[in-house]
Amino acid sequence: MTEAEVYHTLNEIFRAQFLLEDIDLTPTTSAVDIEGWDSLRHIELILMIESHFGIQFHSREVDSMSNIGDLVEYIGAHLHAN
Amino acid sequence: MTQSKVKSVTAPPAEARLSWLPQAPVDWQARLASLQKSDAHSLVELRVLAPYQLDGTQTGHLDRALSRALLHPGCSAASADVRLAVLASSTTAHLGAGIRVAGLRRGLHVAVHEGTYGQFWQSILEPDAAIADFSPNAILLALDAEHLAAGLRVASTADQRQHLIQASLDRLRSAWQTLRQRHACQLVQQLPLPVFDNLMGNNEHSLPGSPVDYLSRLCMQIRDCAEQERVDLLSLDRQVARDGLAAWHDPRLWLHARMEISPTAVPLFGELLMRVIAARQGRSARCLVLDLDNTLWGGEVGEAGPQGVTLGPGSAAGEAYQSFQRYLLALHDRGVILAVCSKNDQHVAETMFHSHPSMFLKRHHIASFKANWQPKPDNLRDIASELNIGLDSMVFVDDSVFERELVRRSLPMVQTPEMPREPALYSRVLADAGYFESVALTDDDLTRGAAYQANRQRAELRDHHQDLTAYLHELDMRLGWQCFNPGDIDRLVQLINKTNQFNLTTQRYDRDQLEDVMNQPGVLGLQFRLEDRFGDNGIIAIVIASLQHDRSMHIDTFLLSCRVIGRRVEQAILNVLASGALERGATRLVGRYRPSDRNAIVRELYSELGFSPLPSPPAGELRFDLELGQFTPLPVPATVYEEGA
């Protein structure tokens, strides 16, 4: 899966979670940019992403995700490890 | 060594799902979105979206729509049906959505007040003004495993362990008493998820300082205490034994956010808690209405007779139906009312209860017994009125997806679980659905509430005939017909010799005889196939008619598989037959009804289709005719087409 495809899928997951059509994620997008992205929604997002990509994040990654760039990097690492 | 593509025996993944509810329709999200666009979306409209197998994300979306609907004046927390205060040692902010949506599923407005994180003990020791203002009618006390096992050391002795348990119980008991004094409401104690890992193994109990063993001992003692103090329990420890710990608890989320309960389990958590609360308010279901064929036994008793159905020792399927009956009998013995609603002849169905040696359920266990050919929603109304209970305290169990959908649509207040195809799983589905959740309460309390609900429900009844017609149209039925196809002869012979109920003459043909009939000039043999949005029912009807010298066409055989009785297929069949007869130069149709001990259902069929009675020969046979010159095709809720045309 290419990085562009990961972004494409993430856009769909975020749009489904926040019910917003106009979400367009960039590496620097973070919780402050999307209304409703609080700590609980963050955990839900992580679980949705995990089940969608068939991966499991490490606790260390869960703690240190600060923006979409981090997220895409971790997803890429898991996908390549498989 | 070559890699095998065959999958080896693997365990299914752990899940905490609302497994007894139907899957959400594909347009669920779109329907929610369109409701939200209109300003006036109300609880009633949102409730329609609730009785589905929603996941955590969908539950969250529905909950947010619900909060907006409740912003309307007159929907304050003070007027909520359930005002639940949550006092917890771990994160509970994510649980509210599951609880409120489980309330919505029951038509209850639920307000949830969460205590300040980590302050639950202070809220108990000292009066908490916020909780007092909220005026709860239920309080959930949720203490997690680590909290409850604090103080235990691996080196603890059995005595020290006993002291710890006693101290823990004293603390709980005094908390319950204080809360009850202050708020005079239902108390629910949540038992912890068993999250600890073994130190010893299978014989964990031999280590007094084992957290695993400590927790299970503590839970047992909490059960005794709660019984004495009239505190209700939310037994998550036992639910985990059902679903698996991984379905309920994610250690990463515990460490990351002190979430004891994983967001994936939130919809089920809400259901379990709401059951306990609804039970205390006398809102649990009271009556289980059962279909018969392929629900209590395998096969159709009306077709195969009591000796021909699958029930009892001798086959795994027979034992599966019998073991379902054993579970139903146990429910009956603990106070659930049983009723029967079946498309069958009353006498034939009752004979099964009286005479089949493997029936655990006997006729006297059934409080109301409706075996007839009326639409099932009509029968369910009759049962409710006969037993003087509300439709919303009834559960309807049927293996047929057609009947389930019809009942869900006509009577959404009746709870209709999705039944699996496998009868060995029937009892598990009913247990998982928790319709009959009970706490200790008096029968009188229940009866009063139910009698009241019954009166209210009766006032809400709508015109059910319109309901049925609209439903049949929405089934998108497609009836294909063709003249007898030699390729289908095995199925035709089978249907002719197996069909007893919707069969006007019970005229049998073996394979050779039928081939003869097919080759006779002047004989019209028609076969019908029915498809609907649930799938293809295959060949379901047969007509054989022969043209006489007087240009009348005599209907020798007219039969319909019992699976599709009640769908107004017979009208469409007559239309096809009439047009075929006209094409062959006939001027009238002559039909006869030859009674058997199984076919009383079609005694009036020809009259209902517009035929006129003729003088009938003796021996109980009835004769009818229909002038084709005056015939106009009957309205039918299906698309009719000629197969292969």
Interface residues (C-beta under 8 A of the other chain):
Chain A: A16 Q17 L19 S39 L40 I43 E44 L47 M48 F57 S59 V62 D63
Chain B: Q29 A33 G56 T57 G60 H61 A93 H94 R252 L253 L255 H256 A257 M259 S262 P263 T264
